[in-house]
Amino acid sequence: MKVQHFLGGIENLGPVAVEKRVFVEPWEAQLFAVHTTMMGTGIWAWPDLRVLAEGMSPLDYFKYRYYIKWLGGMCHFLVAKNYISEKELEERTKHFLEHPDAPLPNSGDNAVTERVIEYFYTGANPYRDVAVDPLFKVGDKVRVKDMPPAVHTRLPGYLRNKVGVIDTVYKGAYLYADNVPTDGISTTQPVYLVKFKTRDLWSDIPDKGDVLYNDCFEVYLEAA
């Protein structure tokens, strides 16, 4: 994963701005509703958003707020997939900027509403209640692989090549989101809670017996 998408363990980047509001401006909530509708109706999947967001240059990524990046990615996707032309997008944008109180289109499609509600309850849950044969058991020593940084991954960079101990083997399996194709369907993986000694991760800190826990897909791990 590129540096702008995972900052854990990276120093000297200045103070962290903590924004506690879910939506800073009203349009962000509306954008989230559009995104949810697109997900619930199968127009796009999380990988589509990731590809567009993670393809941004670091300078642009740090410049814009979270949902501004979403807006850019969604507009690019809809134009690329011919849902709307670039000219239509520019004209509609100009219209609403000049007439901010103009009514928004509303199809009132009950079938779409039902699909979106169903997605809220089922579509975003990565857990699958299936029988799996985990490669590791509680107490096993494992080493975190050095996963390719070019792809989307949930693996913190500071855990690469580090050794930990399996603390928990979670029941069932979870969708492995790192290689989800654009149809939103992915393979399932066992997931483990792995315990690391913080001194093994950062050798320059005092050894106070502290530990760090991290959930890891099985594909991230190998026997140590």
MOQUINOR-V189940 format. One record per helix or strand. SS is the DSSP state (H for helix, E for strand). FROM is the first residue (numbers start at 1). TO is the last residue. Records with the same first field share a line. If there is no record, write none. Layout:
# MOQUINOR-V189940
SS = FROM-TO  FROM-TO
This chain:
# MOQUINOR-V189940
H = 3-5  26-40  46-54  58-63  66-80  86-98  110-123  157-159  177-179  198-201  218-220
E = 127-128  141-144  163-169  173-175  188-189  191-197  211-217  221-223
